[in-house]
Amino acid sequence: MQAKPEGEHPKFTRISDVILDACQLALDQRNLPVAEALHQALELVMTRSAGPRDVERRTVPEAVLKSFDQIDALRRDLRGHS
């Protein structure tokens, strides 16, 4: 597969991957409101149904679980500095 120019996403990238990357960036920058909004968007795309007969087969990736923990830690840290 040929490398894509910077800023372009390969066709196989899932929107959840892009949102998770953005959420991690917001956490790195300690931007809690943005991290929370992105995490909510991540939950939406990960829980959407493919159809009425669809059964959820995916597991929650470790990176997503880690981001939940990081958001909680940032909340606690910012509350302590308010």
Helices and strands as residue ranges (DSSP letters): H 15-28, H 32-47, H 62-80
